[in-house]
């Protein structure tokens, strides 16, 4: 019996443009979930989840792309100004094996 063909997960972070394209695709597919902390911060900081999704559709990665805890995970923060706002909103998330987004937190960038 031969060993299965295993494709190793990349160790070098993906290009920010390529990762943003994947993030936008996953948002449009509805392939995302939330950490309970996101709901607490959303209410505490008066952030509408639709604004967070809008930021992921139009924003750009702000800061480093780091490996997640598990193989195939990439952590990053996407920022942009939601429609009608003069404040930048940051969405910290994990891209899981290019199949799902997992929201870690949402925050106004001017209140860190």
Secondary structure, 3 states (H helix, E strand, C coil): CCCCCCCCCCCCCCCHHHHHHHHHHHHHHCCEEECHHHHHHHHHCCCCHHHHHHHHHHCEECCCCEECCCCCEEEEEEEEECCCCCCEEEEEEEEECCCEEEEEEEEEHHHC
